Amino acid sequence: MNALRFDVEWLDGTGIKGPELAATFASLRIQADNAVLTRVDDKRARTLRDAVYVPLYPMAEWLVSNWWFLAYEAENLLNRTDPAFAQRHSLVTGAEGYAFPDVRFSSAGRLTHIVWSDRMSEWNELEFRSRGSITVDRDQFVQDCSDFVDMVVSRLAACGITATHLQSEWAAIEATDADELAFCATAAGLGRDPYDLDEPQKSLVLQVGELLGDLREEALPALGPDEPLAACTAIHKAMEQAVPNEVRLGASLLHSGDLPHHASRPWQAGYELARRARQVFGLNGELITTTAGLAEAIGHDVATLNRATRPVQSLGALTSIDGVVRPRDSQTVSFGLRAAGETSQRFLFCRALAEALTTSNDALLTRANTERQQRNRAFAAEFLAPSASLAERITVQFVDQDLIADLADEFGVSSYVIGHQIENHGIAELVAA
């Protein structure tokens, strides 16, 4: 299934200045899932339609110019309000005066977030009348964009147009080998243009990629643009400091074939994994409201769990990384978590537990919105505050903050977790404070 569907009908571009613009003038309809992103209210024609009439060259050129950022740069607290980030990720910044929808793309590990909003294109007197968001597979998103660019490039060639910036840039991207791809992905993940780096900057990108290794995909969305080498060093120190914080979970639980590793959406996988884990631990609907209860649930005493959740100092320098997970052997895992209060520490440990159940490699807990982080957060929420148990206790249609606070106390989690569980599972409607 396509992440984005581009329906194109080439039109006569006579009178449009610029051969590449005239050649690629077309009717364009963009669809994401069941939503039409190009649905517009044409004020002049007094019609509502699903397509816009624009040259496609500027859109293809914008996609190619920001190719690596769109595929590998994540949105986070550090760049969310940065105008340069918006320039790289908001399609409307490449409109060049034409009626393009207001769509924003950002990477989330192996996923891509697509968000679109209403927009008034005053010059054309067109009002885009669609808003929404979806999360799609990154590889499918890249393929759909690639197919669109190929179509525009082929149109230029068919019209005898060569040597444009779009064509040369696209040829370079298509010629990228595996090593160059890893370099471009790392550079873009750090918010840097892989084609516009001096030698010291290239060296830095190579060092970051080498230091992070298999952790790169999860680490980059959580790193700021400044001093990435220091952040990489802190991650490695956290891995070392985590070694003594081990706990034996047992081969029958770790990587068990009875535990699901995926579902149609990462949060759904997290929910299902938590339900299966509760069954394996024999919880049978029992709540885990204290650290002692959590220790007992996983078959250990409080001292063992306290040791496993001891804060590691090096994480204090990293604002967006909350923990590391280090599988030691087929039965034992070491954890390194950020210092937090008791309630938050239990939640963090359960996020780490989700990673222990689904990977045999080192892993990170971050504040990014990647597939893995969505999954481990959903696991922790469902493991500590099962949606079925919440549904049993909520007999009203509307839930206010007082009830959420009471439920948070009962379940031993934050009000934030309770609110998200209620909302995400459709248990009731939340009343704003």
N, C-alpha and C positions, 0 to 999 in steps of 0.2 A: 504493500500500500504506500502511495506517495505521501511524503511529508508536505510537499507543496505541489500543486498542480498548476501549470502555466498553459492556458488555452490561448493560442495565438492565431490570428488571421491577418495575413499581410495586406496592407492597404496602399493605395496610390499616394505617394508622398510628394507629388509635384507641388512646388511652391515652398517647401520647407528648406531653409538654408542649411547647408552642410550635407555632403553626399552620404555620410554614414547615418545621419539622422533621417534623411529622405528615404534611404534604402530600407531602414528598419521601422518605418512608420507602420503601426499595426493596431488592431483591436486586441486588447489584453484582458484576460480574466484570470485572476489568481484565486485559488481555493486552498484552504487549510482545513483538513478534516471535513466537516459539513458546512463550514463558514466560507462565504465569498468575501475576500478581502477588498475586492475592487468594486463592491456595490456602491453606486453613487447616485445622488440626487442631482440631476442636471438642472440648475436653476434657469438657464436660458431656454432649454428645450422643454422644460417642465415635464421631465420624464425621470423614472427610476429605472436604472439598468445595472447589469452585472459586469460591465466591461468599460474600460477607458481607452481612449484613442491617443496613443503616445508613441514617440520613437523609442525603441527598446535598447538602442545603443547605450544611453546613459545608465540604465539599470544594469545592463550586463557589465559595463565598465566599473560601476560601483562595486558589484559583487566580486569582480576579479581583483580590484585594487585592495579590497579588504578580506580577501579569501581566507588567509590564515587566521585572522582575528575572528571571523565568523565561525570557523570550525573549532578553534582552540582557546579563545580568550573568554573566560567566565566573568560574569558580573558579580561583584562583591561589595562589601561596605566601603572599601577603599576607593573604588572607581565609579560607583553608581552615579555620583553627581558630577563626574568629570566630563566637561564638554568634549574633550578629545575621544573619550570612550563612546559617547553618543554619535560622534562623527563616524566612527568605525562600525557601529552596530545598528544605526537607525537608517532605514532605506530612504526616508524622506530627505536626508542630508545630501543624497545624490540625485535629487529630482531635477535640478537645473531649470527650475521654473515649470516643469511639466507636472501633470497630476498623478503623483505616485502616492499610494496608501502609506499611512504612518505605521510601519512595521519594524519591530526591534527583534534582532536575533542575538542570542548569546549561548555560549557553550556551557555544558554541565557534564563534563566527562564524556561518557559515551552517548549523552543525550544533547539535544538542542532545544532551548526554550524559544518559542515564537509568541510574541505579544503584539497585538494590533489595536489601534484606537481610532475613534472618530476623528475626522480632520476636515477642515474647510479649506479648499484650494481656491482662494479668492480670485486669483488671476484668471482662472478658468471657470469660475462660478460653479464649481463642483463640490459637493459635500459628501465625503465618504461616510457611509452609514453602517459601519460594522465595527464591533469591538469584541475582543476575546483573547484567549491564550490557549496554547497546546504545548505539550512536550513530546518530542519525536526522537526517533533514532538518529544519531548524528550522521552515520554513514548514508542513510537514506536521504537526509537533508542535503548532504554534500552531493550525492548523485543527482538529485532533482535540480539543484542549482547548476551542476555541471551540464546536464542535458539542456537547460535553458541557454547557457552561454554558448554551447556548441551550436544550437539552433541559430543564434544571432550571428555567430562567426561564419557559419555556412551561408547565411543570407548575404553577408557582406561579400564573400567570395563569389557567390552566384551573380552579384551585381558588379563584379569587376573591381571591387574596392579592396586594396591590400595595404599592408604596412601601417595600420592604425595602432594606436597605443593598446587598445583592447586585444588585438590579434597577437602582438608581440608579448604582452604580459601573459596571455593565456597559453601561448606556446611554451613559455618558461615554466609555468605551473605544471603543465602536462608532462614536461620532461623531468620533473622532480623524481630523484631516486629515493631509496629507503633512508639512507643517511641524511640526505637533504630534508626529507620529510620530518624526521625526528628533530632536526635543528630548527626548521621553520615552526614546528608545533611548540617547541620550548620557547623560542623567541616570542611568538604571538601570545603564548600563555603568560609571559611576563609583560605583555603590553608593548612589545617592541617590534617594529617592522623588520622582518628578516632580511629584506632587500636594502635596508638603509642603516647599516651598522658599520662603525669603524672597527679596526682590528681589536682594540681592547674590549669593545662591546661583544664582538663575535667570540672572543676568548671567554668572556663571562658566561655567555649563553651555553657554550660547550661545557664549561665547568659545572654549571647548574644541572645540565642534563646528565652529566656523568655522576655527580653526587647523588642525585635523586633516583636514578635508575628506574626500577619498576614503580616507584612511588610518585613518579612525575605527574601522571594524570590526575591523581588526587591532591598532590601538593600544590601544583601551580595555581589552581583556582583559589587557594587560600593564602597565597603569598602576595605581599605588596610589591610595587615596582622598585622600591628602594632596598638596597642591601640584601639581595636575594641569597648571596653566598653566606651571609651571617645566618639567615633563616635555615639554609640547608645544613649548616654546621649544628645549629640548635636541634634540628630534627634528628641528626645522627647521635647527638649526645643524649637525647631523650630515649632513643632506642637502647643505648648502652645502660642508661640509668634504670630502664625498665626491667632488665634481666633478673634482678633479685625478687621482683614483685610477681612471682609465678604462682599459678594455681593449677591443680590437676583436675581436669574435667572428665577425663576418661575417653578412651577410644570409641566406646559405644555411643557417645554423644557427638564428639567432634567429627565433622564431615560425614555424619550419618546419612545414609541414603534415604532415611525416613524424613529428613528435613528438606523442605523445598528451597531451592537456590534461586528461583526466578518466578515471575508471574508476568501478567501483561503490563503492569506498571510497578516501579520499584517499591512504592509504598505498600502496594498490595502484597508484594513478595515479603516485605517486612512484617505485615500483619499476619500472614499465613505462617511464616517462620516462627513468630512469637507463640501462636496458638499451638503449633506442633511442639515447640520447646516446653511449653507449660505442660503438655501431655507427657512428654518424656520425663520431666521432673516430677510428675505426679501431683501437680498443684490442684487440679480438679476444681477450678473456680476460686481457690483460696487467694486472698489478697496478700501482697507483699508490702507491708507498710513501714518496715524498719530495716536497718542494716542487718540486724540479727536474723530477721525473717528471710532476707535475701540470701544470707550465708547458708541458712538451713535449707533453703530451696535448692541450692546447687550442691548440697551435700558436704558443707564445710562449717567450721566454727567461725565466730566473729573475728578472732585474731587472724585467721588465714585470709579472710576477705579484706580486713583492714590492711594487711600487708600487701595484698594484690592491688589495692587502690591507693597506696601511698603516693602522694603527689611527686612528680619529678620536676626538679627545679628549672631545667632548661626550657620547659614550655612557657615559663613566665615571660619570656622575651617574644613569644609568638602570639599575636592577638587573635588569630583565626584558626589555630590548631589546638584542639582540646585533649588529644591523647594519641598514643601509639599502641599497637598490638603486635606482639612478637610470638608466633607459634614456636615452641621449643622442640617438641617432638610430637608423636602421634597422640599423646594424651595430656600434654602440659602446655599452657600458654602464659606468657608474661605480659603485664599491662603497665603502661605508664600514662597516668592521667593528670590533668591540670588540677590544681588545688581548688576546691569548691566546698560549699556547704553540704551537709549530710544528704539532703534530698537531691541536690544536683549531682552529687557523687554517685548515688545509686543509679540515676538516669544515665550518667556517663558510662558506668560499668556495664549497664545493660546494652548500650550502644556498642561497646567493645566486645561484649559477649556475642552480639550478632555477627561481628567480623570474625570472631573465633569459630563460629559455626559454619561460615561460608567460604573461608579461605585458608590455605596452608602457608600463605606468604605474609610478610610484614604488611601492616595496614595502618592507615591514619584515620583519626576522627577529626573532622574539620567542620567549620561553619559554612562551608560552601553548599551549593544546592545540586551536587552531582547525584548520579544514580545511586552510588553506594551510600552516600550520606543520607539521602532520602530513605533508603531502605533501613539503615541502622537506627535512624530516629523513629521511624514507624515501628520497628521491632521493640524498642525500649518503651514507647508509649503503650503499645498493646500488651506487652509483657507485664508492665506495672499497673496499668489501668485498663483492663480488658473491656472492650466495647460492649460485650454481652452483659457484663456486670454493671456497667454504667446504665445500659438500657433498662435493666431491672429496677434500678433505683430512680430513674427519671420517668415520672408519670404525667408530666405536663408538656404542653407544646412549646412554651417559651421558658428559657432558663436565664436567670439574672446572675449578676456577679456574686451575690451572697450565696446562692446555691452552688455555684462553681467553687467558691472558697470552701464551703462545707465538704463538698466531694473531694477536693484536693487534700483536705485534712484526713478524710477517711481513707483515701487510697495512698497517702504518703507521697504525693507528687506535687508539682507546682500547679497553680491555677491555669497557667499557659497550656500545660499538657492536657488538662481536663477539657479546656475550651476547644482545643484542636481535635481531641477525640470525639467530642459531641458533634462538632461541625463536620469533620471529615467522614464520620460514619452516618450522618444524617439522623442522629438520635432526636434532636430537638433544634429549635431556633434560638440563637443567642440574642439576648437583649443588651444593647449597648449601655455602658455605664453612664 
